[in-house]
Amino acid sequence: MSLNNMTDFQNVSKSEPCETPPSWASVIITMNILSTVVGGIGNSLVCLAVWKTTSLRSTINYYMATLAVADLIATVLCQPLMVGVIVGRLTGDLDCDSTLDEVYRAIGNLSCAASFFLLCCISLERLLAIIRPLNTVRSENNKRFLVLVALCWLVALLYSVLRVTFSRKLTSYFSAASFVLGYIWIVLCYVIILVILAVRAKKQASLTISERAKRKNEKKITVTMILVITCFTVMWLPFFCFRLSSNATLNSGIVYELAITMAFCNSSFNAIIYSFRSAKYRKAFKAIVFRKVRLPARDTTRTAAFRKTAENVRQTSRALKPVTSLPLETSQLSSSSKSQATGSEGSSNGATESGNS
């Protein structure tokens, strides 16, 4: 970091709250543009992968796709708008309370609040999947998914609207309280999950091969979501610390813009984590990008066996139709031949008797 940049950063409290030094503005603009490209492509691939790949159509992946939608809003809409706001301030075309600034903040509050609430719901879903894997019915999972996702987006929308129209101070307290309580909930869920997995690992020898594979998959999904939440924590913690701070310079200006940029950049990391952690996602991404790789099917062995059985049944039924009619035709033919033979014998006997007479 150069001396001039450090001086700009230290003297930011002496300038106007919404002023951004040109040197730091270039850093923020570059970060937002990179996040827009990476996050836009990555989150789009996640949504397409879950939509097109049969093997990814499960409740947990539906949550991940919904989370990707919230991340898309942050990366494709909020970050370009933020770049426009910063450039407008540098050129003097926009002031501190511009309409564009309010729009990007409102959309950002919506997407980021929805992302955090969805992470809380994913934690609940993983906990239920670990506690009662056999008692969880898929239809019940889908209903719970629809209800929880609807609540997440509704609360996020209300928060975003109230922050713009009602009171920033009160909504700041709400967001801070939601973050603290939600984060405690997330940590508690995954602590319980890890304890259960540790206890089950001791009984690994008594499990069947299919049960071991299922436990291994559950553990892998849990580790993936822990990585997602860890990344979320690191990127969002400065923002919430600044928001709760009583120092006015930490709630506006360059420090606040850097914190917001870090929080938005988190939305581009989830797709990268999915691709590194899941072979199914990697294969689905390749299939979408290159359109030559065959999408992984769900339960291919069972489906192939079912199709083969059905084909055998059809072939057997077709083969049985002439066989079942054959005895009737044979009996009819034998009876007719017998009658013809009897008639011929009768006529020959008659002819013999007449000759003898």
C-alpha positions as CSV (number, residue, x, y, z in Angstrom):
1,M,0.0,0.0,0.0
2,S,1.5,3.4,-1.0
3,L,1.8,6.3,1.3
4,N,-0.7,8.3,-0.6
5,N,-3.3,5.6,-0.4
6,M,-2.7,5.3,3.4
7,T,-3.1,9.0,3.8
8,D,-6.4,9.0,1.9
9,F,-7.6,6.2,4.1
10,Q,-6.6,7.9,7.3
11,N,-8.0,11.3,6.3
12,V,-11.4,10.0,5.0
13,S,-13.1,11.1,8.2
14,K,-12.2,14.7,7.4
15,S,-14.0,14.5,4.0
16,E,-17.6,14.3,3.2
17,P,-19.2,11.0,4.3
18,C,-20.0,9.8,0.8
19,E,-16.7,10.9,-0.9
20,T,-14.5,8.1,-2.2
21,P,-10.8,8.9,-2.9
22,P,-10.0,8.0,-6.5
23,S,-7.3,5.5,-5.5
24,W,-9.6,3.5,-3.3
25,A,-12.5,4.0,-5.7
26,S,-10.5,2.1,-8.4
27,V,-10.0,-0.8,-5.9
28,I,-13.7,-1.0,-5.1
29,I,-14.7,-0.8,-8.7
30,T,-12.3,-3.6,-9.7
31,M,-13.5,-5.8,-6.9
32,N,-17.1,-5.3,-7.9
33,I,-16.5,-5.9,-11.6
34,L,-14.6,-9.1,-10.9
35,S,-17.3,-10.3,-8.5
36,T,-20.0,-9.5,-11.0
37,V,-18.4,-11.6,-13.7
38,V,-17.5,-14.6,-11.5
39,G,-20.7,-14.5,-9.5
40,G,-22.9,-14.0,-12.5
41,I,-21.5,-17.0,-14.3
42,G,-21.1,-19.2,-11.3
43,N,-24.5,-18.7,-9.8
44,S,-26.2,-19.0,-13.2
45,L,-24.5,-22.4,-13.6
46,V,-25.7,-23.5,-10.2
47,C,-29.3,-22.6,-11.1
48,L,-29.1,-24.3,-14.5
49,A,-27.4,-27.4,-13.0
50,V,-30.2,-28.0,-10.5
51,W,-32.8,-27.3,-13.1
52,K,-31.4,-29.6,-15.8
53,T,-29.7,-32.4,-13.8
54,T,-31.9,-35.1,-12.4
55,S,-29.5,-36.2,-9.8
56,L,-29.3,-32.7,-8.3
57,R,-33.1,-32.4,-7.8
58,S,-33.2,-32.8,-4.0
59,T,-34.3,-30.5,-1.2
60,I,-30.8,-29.4,-0.2
61,N,-29.9,-28.5,-3.8
62,Y,-33.2,-26.6,-4.2
63,Y,-32.0,-24.5,-1.2
64,M,-28.6,-24.0,-2.9
65,A,-30.3,-22.9,-6.1
66,T,-32.5,-20.4,-4.2
67,L,-29.4,-19.1,-2.5
68,A,-27.8,-18.8,-5.9
69,V,-30.8,-16.7,-7.1
70,A,-30.2,-14.3,-4.1
71,D,-26.5,-14.2,-4.9
72,L,-27.3,-13.5,-8.6
73,I,-29.3,-10.4,-7.5
74,A,-26.3,-9.2,-5.5
75,T,-23.7,-9.8,-8.2
76,V,-25.6,-9.0,-11.4
77,L,-27.7,-6.1,-10.1
78,C,-26.3,-4.6,-6.9
79,Q,-22.6,-4.5,-7.7
80,P,-22.9,-2.9,-11.1
81,L,-25.2,-0.3,-9.6
82,M,-22.7,0.3,-6.9
83,V,-20.0,0.8,-9.5
84,G,-22.3,3.3,-11.2
85,V,-22.9,5.2,-7.9
86,I,-19.1,5.4,-7.2
87,V,-18.3,6.6,-10.7
88,G,-21.2,9.1,-10.6
89,R,-19.8,10.5,-7.3
90,L,-16.3,10.8,-8.8
91,T,-17.5,12.6,-11.9
92,G,-19.9,14.8,-9.8
93,D,-23.0,13.6,-11.5
94,L,-24.4,12.1,-8.4
95,D,-24.7,13.4,-4.8
96,C,-24.8,11.5,-1.6
97,D,-28.5,10.9,-1.5
98,S,-29.1,10.0,-5.2
99,T,-32.0,7.8,-6.3
100,L,-29.5,5.3,-7.8
101,D,-27.8,5.0,-4.4
102,E,-31.1,4.3,-2.7
103,V,-32.1,1.7,-5.4
104,Y,-28.8,-0.2,-5.2
105,R,-28.9,-0.3,-1.4
106,A,-32.5,-1.5,-1.3
107,I,-31.8,-4.3,-3.8
108,G,-28.7,-5.1,-1.8
109,N,-30.6,-5.3,1.5
110,L,-33.1,-7.6,-0.2
111,S,-30.6,-10.1,-1.6
112,C,-28.3,-10.1,1.4
113,A,-31.1,-10.6,3.9
114,A,-32.6,-13.4,1.8
115,S,-29.1,-15.1,1.6
116,F,-28.7,-15.1,5.4
117,F,-32.2,-16.3,6.1
118,L,-31.7,-19.1,3.6
119,L,-28.5,-20.2,5.3
120,C,-30.4,-20.4,8.5
121,C,-33.0,-22.6,6.7
122,I,-30.3,-24.8,5.2
123,S,-28.9,-25.4,8.7
124,L,-32.3,-26.6,9.8
125,E,-32.7,-28.8,6.8
126,R,-29.2,-30.4,7.3
127,L,-30.0,-31.0,11.0
128,L,-33.3,-32.7,10.2
129,A,-31.7,-34.8,7.5
130,I,-29.0,-36.0,10.0
131,I,-31.4,-36.6,12.9
132,R,-34.1,-38.5,11.1
133,P,-33.0,-39.6,7.6
134,L,-35.5,-42.5,7.5
135,N,-38.5,-40.6,8.8
136,T,-38.1,-37.6,6.5
137,V,-40.6,-37.9,3.6
138,R,-39.8,-36.2,0.4
139,S,-43.2,-34.5,0.0
140,E,-42.9,-33.1,3.5
141,N,-39.4,-31.8,2.7
142,N,-40.8,-30.0,-0.4
143,K,-43.6,-28.5,1.5
144,R,-41.3,-27.3,4.3
145,F,-38.9,-25.9,1.6
146,L,-41.7,-23.9,-0.1
147,V,-42.9,-22.4,3.2
148,L,-39.5,-21.5,4.5
149,V,-38.3,-20.0,1.3
150,A,-41.4,-17.9,1.0
151,L,-40.9,-16.7,4.6
152,C,-37.2,-15.8,3.9
153,W,-38.0,-13.7,0.8
154,L,-41.0,-12.1,2.5
155,V,-39.1,-11.0,5.6
156,A,-36.2,-9.8,3.4
157,L,-38.6,-7.8,1.3
158,L,-40.2,-6.2,4.3
159,Y,-36.8,-5.3,5.8
160,S,-35.6,-3.8,2.5
161,V,-38.8,-1.7,2.1
162,L,-38.8,-0.5,5.7
163,R,-35.2,0.5,5.6
164,V,-35.8,2.8,2.7
165,T,-39.2,4.2,3.7
166,F,-39.3,4.0,7.5
167,S,-36.1,4.1,9.7
168,R,-32.5,3.2,9.0
169,K,-31.7,3.1,12.6
170,L,-34.4,0.7,13.7
171,T,-33.8,-1.6,10.7
172,S,-30.0,-1.5,11.5
173,Y,-30.8,-2.9,15.0
174,F,-33.1,-5.5,13.4
175,S,-30.4,-6.6,10.9
176,A,-27.8,-6.8,13.7
177,A,-30.1,-8.8,16.0
178,S,-31.1,-11.1,13.1
179,F,-27.5,-11.7,12.3
180,V,-26.5,-12.5,15.9
181,L,-29.5,-14.8,16.6
182,G,-29.3,-16.4,13.2
183,Y,-25.6,-17.0,13.5
184,I,-26.0,-18.6,16.9
185,W,-28.7,-20.8,15.4
186,I,-26.4,-21.8,12.5
187,V,-23.5,-22.6,14.8
188,L,-25.7,-24.6,17.2
189,C,-27.1,-26.7,14.3
190,Y,-23.7,-27.6,12.9
191,V,-22.3,-28.4,16.3
192,I,-25.1,-30.8,16.9
193,I,-24.6,-32.3,13.4
194,L,-20.9,-32.8,14.0
195,V,-21.5,-34.5,17.3
196,I,-24.0,-36.9,15.7
197,L,-21.6,-37.7,12.9
198,A,-18.8,-38.3,15.3
199,V,-21.0,-40.7,17.4
200,R,-22.1,-42.5,14.2
201,A,-18.5,-42.8,13.0
202,K,-17.8,-45.2,15.9
203,K,-20.5,-47.5,14.7
204,Q,-19.3,-47.5,11.1
205,A,-18.2,-51.1,11.2
206,S,-21.7,-52.4,11.8
207,L,-23.2,-50.5,8.8
208,T,-23.9,-51.9,5.4
209,I,-22.2,-50.6,2.3
210,S,-25.2,-48.5,1.2
211,E,-25.5,-47.0,4.7
212,R,-21.8,-46.1,4.8
213,A,-22.1,-44.4,1.4
214,K,-25.1,-42.4,2.6
215,R,-23.3,-41.4,5.8
216,K,-20.3,-40.3,3.7
217,N,-22.5,-38.2,1.5
218,E,-24.2,-36.6,4.5
219,K,-20.8,-35.7,5.9
220,K,-19.6,-34.3,2.6
221,I,-22.7,-32.0,2.3
222,T,-22.3,-30.9,5.9
223,V,-18.6,-29.9,5.4
224,T,-19.6,-28.1,2.2
225,M,-22.2,-26.0,4.0
226,I,-19.7,-25.3,6.9
227,L,-17.3,-23.9,4.3
228,V,-20.1,-21.7,2.8
229,I,-21.0,-20.4,6.2
230,T,-17.4,-19.8,7.2
231,C,-16.8,-17.8,4.0
232,F,-20.0,-15.8,4.8
233,T,-18.8,-15.0,8.3
234,V,-15.4,-13.8,7.1
235,M,-16.8,-11.6,4.4
236,W,-19.8,-10.2,6.3
237,L,-18.3,-9.6,9.8
238,P,-16.6,-6.2,9.0
239,F,-19.9,-4.9,7.7
240,F,-21.9,-5.8,10.8
241,C,-19.1,-4.5,13.1
242,F,-19.2,-1.2,11.3
243,R,-23.0,-1.0,11.3
244,L,-23.1,-1.6,15.1
245,S,-20.3,0.9,15.7
246,S,-21.1,4.3,17.2
247,N,-18.3,5.9,15.1
248,A,-19.9,7.8,12.3
249,T,-16.9,7.3,10.0
250,L,-17.4,3.5,10.1
251,N,-21.0,3.9,8.9
252,S,-20.3,5.9,5.8
253,G,-17.5,6.8,3.4
254,I,-14.7,4.6,2.2
255,V,-14.6,2.1,5.1
256,Y,-18.3,1.4,4.8
257,E,-18.1,1.0,1.0
258,L,-15.2,-1.5,1.4
259,A,-17.2,-3.5,3.9
260,I,-20.2,-3.5,1.6
261,T,-18.0,-4.6,-1.3
262,M,-16.6,-7.5,0.8
263,A,-20.1,-8.6,1.7
264,F,-21.3,-8.5,-1.9
265,C,-18.2,-10.4,-3.1
266,N,-19.2,-13.3,-0.8
267,S,-22.0,-14.0,-3.3
268,S,-19.5,-15.1,-5.9
269,F,-17.8,-17.7,-3.8
270,N,-20.6,-20.2,-3.2
271,A,-20.6,-21.6,-6.7
272,I,-16.8,-22.0,-6.5
273,I,-17.2,-24.0,-3.3
274,Y,-19.9,-26.2,-4.8
275,S,-17.7,-27.0,-7.8
276,F,-14.7,-27.9,-5.7
277,R,-16.7,-30.0,-3.3
278,S,-19.2,-31.9,-5.5
279,A,-18.4,-34.1,-8.5
280,K,-22.1,-33.9,-9.6
281,Y,-21.9,-30.1,-9.8
282,R,-18.7,-30.2,-11.8
283,K,-20.1,-32.7,-14.3
284,A,-23.3,-30.7,-14.6
285,F,-21.3,-27.5,-15.2
286,K,-19.3,-29.2,-17.9
287,A,-22.5,-30.5,-19.5
288,I,-24.0,-27.0,-19.6
289,V,-20.8,-25.2,-20.8
290,F,-19.7,-27.8,-23.5
291,R,-23.1,-29.5,-24.2
292,K,-21.3,-32.7,-25.0
293,V,-21.0,-34.3,-21.6
294,R,-24.0,-36.4,-20.7
295,L,-25.8,-35.1,-17.6
296,P,-25.7,-37.6,-14.7
297,A,-29.0,-39.4,-14.3
298,R,-30.6,-40.2,-11.0
299,D,-30.7,-43.9,-10.0
300,T,-29.6,-45.0,-13.5
301,T,-29.1,-48.6,-12.5
302,R,-32.6,-48.9,-11.0
303,T,-34.1,-47.1,-14.0
304,A,-32.3,-49.4,-16.5
305,A,-33.4,-52.5,-14.6
306,F,-37.0,-51.2,-14.5
307,R,-37.0,-50.6,-18.3
308,K,-35.4,-54.0,-19.0
309,T,-38.1,-55.7,-16.8
310,A,-40.9,-53.8,-18.6
311,E,-39.5,-54.8,-22.0
312,N,-39.3,-58.4,-21.0
313,V,-42.9,-58.3,-19.8
314,R,-44.0,-56.8,-23.1
315,Q,-42.0,-59.4,-25.1
316,T,-43.4,-62.3,-23.0
317,S,-47.0,-61.0,-23.5
318,R,-46.4,-60.8,-27.2
319,A,-45.0,-64.3,-27.3
320,L,-47.8,-65.7,-25.2
321,K,-50.6,-64.5,-27.5
322,P,-50.1,-67.0,-30.3
323,V,-49.2,-69.8,-27.9
324,T,-52.5,-69.4,-26.0
325,S,-54.5,-69.5,-29.3
326,L,-52.5,-72.4,-30.6
327,P,-54.3,-75.2,-28.7
328,L,-57.7,-73.9,-29.8
329,E,-56.6,-73.8,-33.4
330,T,-54.9,-77.2,-33.1
331,S,-58.0,-78.7,-31.5
332,Q,-60.2,-77.2,-34.2
333,L,-58.0,-78.5,-36.9
334,S,-57.8,-82.0,-35.2
335,S,-61.6,-82.2,-34.8
336,S,-62.1,-81.1,-38.4
337,S,-59.5,-83.6,-39.7
338,K,-61.2,-86.3,-37.6
339,S,-64.6,-85.5,-39.0
340,Q,-63.1,-85.5,-42.5
341,A,-61.4,-88.8,-41.8
342,T,-64.6,-90.3,-40.4
343,G,-66.5,-89.1,-43.5
344,S,-64.0,-90.5,-45.8
345,E,-64.0,-93.8,-43.9
346,G,-67.8,-93.9,-44.1
347,S,-67.8,-93.2,-47.8
348,S,-65.2,-95.9,-48.4
349,N,-67.1,-98.4,-46.4
350,G,-70.3,-97.6,-48.2
351,A,-68.6,-98.0,-51.5
352,T,-67.2,-101.4,-50.4
353,E,-70.6,-102.6,-49.3
354,S,-72.2,-101.6,-52.5
355,G,-69.5,-103.4,-54.5
356,N,-70.0,-106.5,-52.5
357,S,-73.7,-106.4,-53.1
